[in-house]
Amino acid sequence: MKFASIHSKGARPPYAWRVILSCALGIVVSGCSSETASSPEEDLKAWFQVSVMGGGEALPEFEVTLFKTGAGLPMIELGRAVSDSNGIASFEYRAVLDDGVILYATASGQPQEGGFQGTPNPVLLSSVMRPEQAIDPSVINERTTVAMAFSTAQFLDQGVLNGSSPGLQNAVDTAGVFVNPLTGQTTNRLHVYPNGDTTRTEKTFNSLANLLSLCVERQSACETLFANANSAYVSSEEQAQDTLQALLNIAHHPSLNVQAIALPLSTLIDPTYRPTLQIDELASLGAWTLALRYVSQIEGLNAPGNVIFDEDGNAWIANNYTYGADDTDPVCGGKSVFKLTPTGQDYFTDPSNRSPYFGGGVYGVGFGITLDPSDHIWVGNFGFQGSQCSENLNDERAMSVSQFNANSGVALSPSTDLSDPSSDELGGWDGDGTIDMPQGTYSDSSGNIWVANCGGDSITRFNRGNPEDIDLFTATDEFENVILHNPFDLTLDPDEHVWATSNDCVTSDISGNPGSGRDCSNTDQNNGSVYEFNQDGEVVYSLTDSEATAAGLSYPIGIASDSAGNIWVANSGLIPLPCSAPATSGTSDDSLYNTIYSITEGLSPDYEFPGSFDPETPKPSVTLLEVDATEVQYSSFQGGGIRLPWGINVDGKDNVWVANFEGQRVTHLCGAKPENCPPGFSIGQAISPEDGYQFDGLLRNTNVSIDPSGNVWLSNNWKIIPAQVNPGGNEVVVFIGLAAPVQAPHIGAPLPNPN
């Protein structure tokens, strides 16, 4: 019998039916009677049975404790027992019927060699699961411990597990992507594409489990592990004295003492868990991170561009192209929007509501996707398509946005007549003719939808989401020359002012003659600017010309506001977005494909970007605009693996994350609140190592987004070596438990950490 993970509000939680069914059958649950269905929770008893395993063997005399937590409740002990000679512990406990509650089990004991009973137990293994899973016997071992420590890293504090919904619940479900809590074995999803032997994740996961196996075997291995996990960044309260805290410290500070932690594994001849990282792989390891790749099994992703989250933590994905399994398959613009569950599966409730969602005029969506207060998804139809697409309508199709009901997936904007490619009815909302190659798309708290027209040098606003009530904004100089050029991304600050990146050079008048503009081919002049618009569409601040150069702006792409209104900008340093040309890959010298490919094809892994910031030599960087009531101060940062930054975002602690289109890494910087950073860190200082958090499952990434569980999502937008006919990557990559959780949905101003 299968139970849905989502049920309607007010419905009995699935576990309650399991308890009642068990009573009816006379098994598992005690305290049953003919009035079970109406009995209070305290009259329902359930049975918990677990096998404690370590080093592949049963662990006797381990104390097992079961807790319930979540749903706004404190962590409460439900029962405890000591494992027998077969490693089995079992006991009766009060049944858990609360919706949103999860179960957390620990098993503590001494190593097999060198341990001393009566002293603090250094071996602490753990597992998490939904209550309905606990009906069946389960296993606690090293693998369940690694899965829990990383998946719930943002909710576990000195052995106490708690947090807000849906982040905690989704984190528990994510642990189940790694390991089945009933068997203690890794899942098939970890073994096969898009994971398996195509990335190092399974090897890294098993290597971490083997570290715990060493501690299970002997006390000295525990002492070594604890010493290496207790870095200068770990507070006195968080000093590891058990294996669970040691793993948690590694998850929180994955780039510290990496080689020292790995050293015992390099001499391990017969590891408990395989496959595992080999000596050369351990030697090149830069951080102990765990990342999963997700795909759509129904209609493959192709060049995912951006990711946002709804209130349940489901991921909505903007997608560039139709799917083509082979690099030589000609692809056209993507005609659907994708929705994955928090654990990376195609969203499905019934045949009428399943991802992906078609219609609404969707075609070649780029970076633009947002969710409004009415639970409507909006996407910008940029018109992406491959070089050999037979549908030569991308110019026209790059003139609209599409709208969907986020609950049902039903398209609310007009659909394109796909039966007649020559039809003028191309679908979507055209904003009264103002939409032009839309990219960044953002909803404010009033439901106004702001769209950056990368090809129109303007911003369209759909007032309160009304497709027929339109305002058009831009920025001009004193001679009425438009100086907002190729706007790409948008963000909202706490005042709900809209900030936009202007990717290409400022076209302001420099000669005193109206309309003379500026020579954009002069590389000594600034390439890029930032503008702040109030709710009336007026420019209230701009960073342009020499001031923009001093601030490090150089072909800026992504932009993000933190909860205090500080603005962070990702400067590609290299990529002018050719939004005035067709978005087709490879159809002209000015195409997006040729522009980016001609730049990136020469960037070998050994390419050295200039190390120190020099305003006269634009380069990849991140700019911070510190905003207060009277002035804006700016500064520029590099390091932490910044290589070709595209998307940028802040987490629940206002620290900064940067997606890199080059280098297979994500960057983590200390934000504008150093108190939320490791001790001694300053604003803009790199938290990630010099080469970033690298992962062989990353390709060329455009967005970085943080979900309510603290997972960091990146889009594999293009392949490392892209083909003109089909350049897109096919996965989203999720670093597990790496960031402070962000409340979802993110509508309007940034929200504080839900925990």
N, C-alpha and C positions, 0 to 999 in steps of 0.2 A: 504494500500500500504506500502510495506517495502522497505527500502533503505539500501544498503550495507554500512558498515562503512569504507570499503576500496575501493577506486576507482583509476583507472589508472591515471598516471601523465598526466596532460594536459587536463583531462576530466573536464566537468562542475561539480562543487560540487553538491551533491544530493539536497541540499537546493534550489539551483537555479531552478531546475526543479519543486520543490514544489511551488516556487513563480510564475513561468511562468504558471503552471497548474492552480493555484489559479486565475491568471488574466484571463485565458481562461474561467473559470467557473464563474467569476464575484464575487468572494468572498475573504475575508480576506485582500487582497492586494489592495491598491489604487494606482492611477497613472498609470493604465494599459492602453495600447493602442494596436492597431493592429500591432505595431512594437515593442512589448514588448521584444521579443527574442533578439533584437539587441540594446535595450535601455541601457544606462549606469546605473550603480548601483544607482546613486543619483536619478533616475527617478522611482525607485521601492520602494514602501512603504509597510511595513508590520504592522500588528496589534498585540500588546502585551496585554494580559489580564492575571491577576494573582489574586488569592484569598489569602489574608494574614490571617493566622490563628495562634492562640496561646491558650494554655490551652484547646484545643478542640473547641474554639469559634472564630467567626469572629472578626478581630481587625480593627476597623475604625480609621481614622485619622493617619494612618501610611504612611510615605513618601516612595514610591517605586521608585527605580532608576535602570535602566537597562544599563549595560555596555557591550561592546565587547572587547575582549582581545585575546592575543596569536598570533601565526604566526609571531613573531618578531615585532609586532605592540605595541604601548603604549596602556594602557587601556583608552578607549574612551567612554564617556557617550552617550547613544542613546536616552534617554528620561526619563521623570519622571512624577509621578502623585501621588495624595493622595487617599488612600482607602476610599470608601464610607461607609455608615452605615452597609453594608453587607460584608465589608472587601475587596471589589473588587476594583482594580485599573486597568485602561486600557489607552493605548495611542498608537498613530501611531509613527513608527520609520523608519529610513532608513534601507532597507533590507540589510542583511549581506550575501554577496556572496563570501567573501574571504575564500579560502580553509584553514582549520586549525584553524579558529577563533572559539571561544566559547563565550557563553553568561553568564553573571554573574549578578544576580539580588539581590538587598538588600531591606529590609523593616525596617525602623527605627521608633521608637515611645516610648511612656511612658508606664510604668507599669499601670495596672488597678487600683491599690491602691498605694497612696503615691507618685505618680509621679507629676512633675510640668512642664507644658508646658512652652517652652522658655528656659529650661535648656537642657544640652546635653542629647540626647536620650540614655538611658542605654540599651534598648531592640533593638538589631540589629540582625534581622533574614536574612537568605540568601539562595540562591540556584544557582546551575550551571547546564548548559545543552548545548547540541549542537544546532545550529541555527534551524535545521529542526524540533526539538522538540517544539520550541517556536511557531510554527504555531497554536498549540492547547492551550487552556487555561491551566494554571499551578497553582501550590500552593507553597507558601512559609510558612513554619512553623518550629517548633523546630527540627523535624526530618531532613528536608532538610538542616538545618543549621549544625547539627552534621555531616551529610554525607559529606557536602562540607568542613567543617573545618578540618576533619581528612584526607580526600582523597587528598585535595590540600594543606596540611599543609606545604609542602616544596616550595610552589609557592605563598603563601599569606603572605604579609608583610604590617602590619599596614593598612589593608583594601585594599591594591593594589594587584591584582591578575595578575601574568604574569609569563612567563617562556618559555623554549624551547620546541620544538616538538621532539619526540612524548610524552614526559613526561607529559606536562600539559594536553594535550588532553586525554591521557589515564587515568589521575587522575580524570578528569571530568566524564569519562565513569565509573570509579570505584565507584564514588558517586552514580551512578545509580544502582549499585549492591545492595546497602543498601535501597535506596528509589526511587520510581518512581516520578520524578519531576512534572509530570502532576497531580498526585493525592495527593502527600505528604505522601503516605502510604508506609510502608516497603514492600519489594518485597518477592516473594515466595522463592527466593534463600536464603533469610535470615531465612525463616521459616522452611526449610526442610533440611534433610541430604544432604551434609556433614556438614551443619550448624544446624540451628534449635535448638532443645533441646539437641543435642549431644555436644554442647559447650555453654559457657556463653556469647557469642558475642551478641546475640539478646537482652539479658537482660542488658548487659552493655550499648549497644547502646540506649535502651529505658531509662535507668537510666540517661544517659547524657542529653537526650531530656527532661526528667522530671526536671532536674536542671534548664533548661531554662524556663520551664513552671512555676516554682516557681517565677522566675524573672519577667515573664510576668504578674503574679498575683500581686506582691507587690515589692515595692522599696527596702525594707529591705533585701529581698532574693537576689536582685542584688548586694547590698553592701557586703553581706557575700560572695557571689560567687567571686566577683572581688578581695576581700581581700585575699582569699585563692588561687586564680589563679596568684596573683602577688608575686612570690617568689623572693628570692635573686638572682636567675639565670636570671630574666627577666630585660631587660634594661629599662631605664626610658622612652624611646620612645614606648616600648611595654607594659607598664602598662595598664591593662585592665580597660577601662571605658565603655565598651559595651559587650554584650554577645558573639559576634563573636570573639573578641580579647581574652576574657576569655577562650573560647573553644580552640582557637589556642595555648594559653599558656599551657593549659593542654595537648594538643597533642604533643607539643614540649618538655615538661618536665613531662611525665606521672606518674613518681614515686614520685613527690613532693606534700606534703600536701594532700595525698590521703584520709586519714580518715577525715580530716577537710572538704574537699570537699564533702565527702560522708555523713557527719553527718545530713544535712537537709533531706536527703532521708530516713534515718532510722526512722523518725517520720511521714513520709508521709502515710496517711491512704488511700487516694483515688487517686493514680497517674493517670495522663492523659494517659500515654502509658504503655502498658503491653505486655509481661511479663517483670518484672523488678527484679533487684537484691534484694534478701531478706536480712534481718538484718545480718544473719550469713555470707552470701556471701559478703556483704559490709565490714564486720569486717575483713575478710581474704584477701580482695583485696590488692594487692601489687603495682598495677599501672593501670592507666586509658588508657589501650591500646585497640585497636580494631583489631581483626584478623579474616580473612576469610579462610575457607578451600575450595580448588578446587579439583575436580576429573575429570576424563575422563568419559563422558556418553556413549561413543561409545565402547571403549575397555578399561576396567578399569585399572588404574594404579596399580602396585603391586611392592612395594619397590622402589619408586623413589629415585635415588641416588645423582643426581646433576642437577642443573638448570642453563642455560645460556640464554641470550636474543639477539634477532636480532635487526635490525635497527628500526623496528616498535614497539619494546617492547614485541613481542611475546616470550613466554617462551618455550624453547626446553628442554626436560626432558629425562635424562638417566634413564632407568627402568630395575630393576633386573630380575623380574619373569613374567611369564604369569599370567593372572588374575584368581584367585579362590575366589569365594564369601564367602566360608566357610573356617575356619581355618583348617579343616580336608581335604580340597581339595588338592590332590597332585599337585604341580606346577613344571614346568620346567623353563628353562631360557627364559626370555622375548625375543620376536622375532620382536620387533618394537621400534620405537622412537616416542615420543609424542611431539606435538606442541599445546600449549594452547594460546589463545588470552590474551592480557593484563588483561582482566576481567575474565580469568579462564574458558573459553569455548573452546571446541574442535575446532581447526582451520579448516575452510571449505571455499573453494571458488567455487568448483564444484566437481562432483563425482570422478574426476580423481586426485583431489588435496585436500585431507582431512586427518586429523590426526586420528589415528596414521599411521606411514609409515612403511611398511614391506619390507623385502628383504635385499639384500646387505650383507648377512651373519651374520646379527645381532643375538647375542645369549648371554643373561645374562649380559648385560652391567652393569658396576659398577659405578665408580666415573668419568670416563673419557668421556668428551664431550667438543667440541670446535667448533667455527665457523671461517672459514678462509676468507681472503680478496676476494676470488672468490665466496663467498656465498655458500660454501660447509660445511655441518655438518659432523664432524668426531666423532665416538664413539668407545670406547675400549671394546671389547667383553671379559669380565673377566670370563664368564662361570658360573655365578650364577645359581643354580637350587635347588629345594627342595629335601629332603632326599628320597622321593619315586618317583622321576621323572623316567619315563620309558625310556627316551632317555639318555643312558649312554655314551654320547660323550662329556661331558663337558671339559675334558682335552684337546681334540683336538680343540673344539670350543673356548677355551681360548687362542687361538694363532693367533688372527687377530684383525683388526680394520675395521670398515665399514664407507662408505662415501655416503652422500646424497646431492642432489641439494636442497638447503634450500628454493628456490622459488617454485619449483614444487613438492618437496618431492620424486622425482625419485631416486632410488638407483643407485649409480655410481660404487660401488664395486660389485664383483660377488656375486650372491645369492646362498644359500644352496639349494640343491635338497631335499626338505622336503618330497617328495614322496618316497625317499629311505634313511631311517635313517642310513643305513650302508655304504652309499656312501662316498668316500674319498673327494668328492668335497664339502667342507664345507663352501665355500664362504668367503667373506671379503678379505682384503689385509693382507698377513702374513709378510710383511716387509722382504722378502727374508729369511724367517725362523727365524727372530729375535724377533718377537712379542711373548711375554710369559706372560700371565695373566696381560693384560694392565690395568692400572688405570689412574692416572692423564694424561690428554691429552690437549695440548695447541698449538695454532697457533701463530707464530710471524708475524710481519707486512709484511714480504716477502712471507708469505704463507708456510713457513716450518712448518711441523707438528711434534711436539715433544711428545713422548709417553713414560711414565714411565712403564717399564716392571717389575711389582712387583715380578713375578716369575722368571725373568731372570737376576735380579741384574744389570740392564742396562737401557739405554735410546735409543730408536730408533728415528731417524729423517727421515721423508719423505721430501726430499729436494724439496721445492716449490710445495708440494702436489703431487709429482710424485710417484706413488706406486712402481715404478721400480728403483728409484734413492734413495738409502738408505745409511745412515751412522749410525753406532752403537757406543755409548759412554758408558764408565763406569768410576769408580774411583778405583785406585789401590794404594797399599803402595809401599815402596821401594823394597819389595821382589816380586812385581807383584801379590800379593794377592788382590782379589777384595774386596773392603771395602764399596761399595755401596750395601747395603743389604736391600731387600724389599722396593725399592723406591715406594712411594705411590702418592704423589702430586707434581705438578710443578707450578712455577710461573715465570713471566718475569719481570725484573726490567727495568728502563728507558733506560739502555744501551742494552736492549734485551739480557742480560745474563739470562740463565735458572738456577733457583734454585730448588733443589729437596730435599724432606725429605727422609731420610733413616730410616725406621721405627724400625728395629731391632738392636741388638747390633753390634758394630763395630768389624769386624773380622780381624783387623790389627795384625801383628806379634808382640808379646810382649817378645819373648824369644831370638830373634836374629836368629832363625832358619827359613829359608824360608818355607812358607806354613804351619807353625805350627798353625796359627790362634789364636783364642781367645775363652775362655770358656764362651759361651753365657748364660749358666745357672747360672753364678755367678751374683746375683742380686746387689752386691756392685759395679759392673762395669756398665759403661754407656750403656744404651739401646737407641740408636738412634743417628743420626748425620744429618748434613745439608751440601750440596755441591753446589758450584756455578760453572757453565760451561759457557765459552764464546761461540761465534758463531762457533769457530773451534772445539768445543767439548772438550776443555782442561779444567781441573779443576783449577780454579784460586783462589779459597778460599774453605776451608773446616773447619767445626766446629765438632771436634771429641774428643773422649777419655775424659780426665779429664776436658778439657776446655768445652766440650759439657755438662758434668755434672754440672759444675759451672754455665753454662748458663741456666740450668733447663731442657735441652732436656731429654725427657723420653717417649719413644714410640711415636714419633711425627707422625702426620697424615697430617693435612692440612697445607698449606703455602700460603702466599699472600704478594705481594709487594705493597707499597703505591706509590704515584706519585713522591716522592723524592728518591725512591730506598731503603727505610727501609723495612726490611723483618720481617714478623710476622709469628710465628709458633705455631700451636695448639698441645700441648703435652697431649696425652690421659693419660699418666702416668700408664696405665694398659693394653693396648691392643697391643700385638704383632700380626701383620697380618701374618697368615700362608700361604703366597703366594707360598710356595714350595709344598703345599698339594693341592689336588683337592678343588675347590671352592664349592663343594656340601655341602649343609646343613646337617650335621648329619651323614655322611657316614664313618667318621673315627675320632679317638681321636684328630687328628690334624686339623680337619675341621674348617672352619671359624665360622660355627655356634657354635660348641662346645667350641671353644676358647673364643668367645665373651659371649656366654650364661653362661658359667661356671663362668665368671667374674661378669657379671651384675646381675645374678639372686640373688646374696646375697646383692645387694645394695638397701636396703629399703629407702623410702623417708627420714628416720631419720638418715641415715648413715652419719657419720661425717668424712670428709676428714681432714687431718692435716691442721691446720690453717696458719702457717707461713712457708715460704720457707726454706727448709733444703736440701742442695745438696746431702746429704747422704740418703735422703728419697724421692725418686722420687714420684711425684704426679701430678694430673692434673694441668696444668698451661698454660700460654702463654708466649713465649719467643720473645723478640724484639732484632733484630740485626740492630743497627744503623750504616749505611754504609756511609763512605765518601771516598774521594780519597786516603786516606793513611791508614785507619784502620777501623776495625769493633769493636764496643763496644756492649756488650750484657747485658741484664737484663731480669728478669722473674717476672711475675705478676699472681696474683690470685684475687679472689673477683668477684663481679658482677654476681654471680651465676655459675661461672666456675665449672663444675662437672665432665664431661667426654667429653672434647672437641674433635671434629672431624674436621669439616670444619671451615674455617676462611676466612674472606674477609674484604676489606676496602670500605667505602662509599665515596661519592663525596667530603667530607671534610677530608678525610684520617683518620677518626675514625674507630675503629675496631669492627667487629661483629663475634661472635663465636657460632657455632651450637654445642649443647651438645647431646650426644647419651644417656644420662641419665638425668632425672630430669624434663623433660617437661618445658624447659626454653631456652631463647636465651640471650646471654651475650653481653653487649655493653661497650667498653673501650675507654677512651680518647686516641687518636692516638699520633703521633710524632709531631703534631702541636697543642700545648695546646691553641693557640689563637682561634682554631675552637671548643673548648670544653666549657662547662659552666664556668663561672668566677671562678678563683682560682683552677681549676683542673690541675693536672700534668700528664705527660706521663704515660700511663698504668693504671691510676686510673679508677675505675669502675664508669660508668655513670648509668648503670642499677642497681637496688637494690640488696641487699645481696643475694636474691634467684633468681636473674635475672628477665627478663620479662617473667613471667610464664603464661601458657595458657593451659587449659584443653583439647584443641584440638590438642596439640602436642603429639607425641609419642617418638620414638627414632630417632633423627635427625642426618643426615650426612652432609648436605651442608647448607650454608647460602649464599644468593645472593641478591644483591640490584638492582632494576630495574630503568629505567629512571624517574619514578615517585616518587622514594624514598620509595617504598614498599620493605619490607624485606621478602624474600621467603625462606622457609625451607622445606626439604623433610621429610615426615614421612616414613623413610626407613624401620624400623621394628616396630612391635607392642610392647607394654610394656611387655607383656608375650608372647613371640613368640613361635609358634609351629614349629617343625622341618620340617614338610611337607610343610608348608606355613607360613613363619614368617613375611612376608612383610606388611607394612602399605599401605594404598590406597589413601592417599591425599598429596597434597602440602599445606602448611600453609603460609598465607601472612599477615604480620603485616602491616597495612595500614598507609602510610605517616610517618613512624618512622625514616627514615634515609635520609641523604643527597643524592639526585639522582646521579646515575652513568650513564655516557654516554654509549650507546650501538650501535653496538656490541663492546665488550671488546676484541680487537685483539692486541696482542703485549703488549707494555708497558702500564701501568695504565694511564688513561686519567683524566683531571681535571673535576670538577663539571661543567656540561653543563649550569648551571644557573649562 
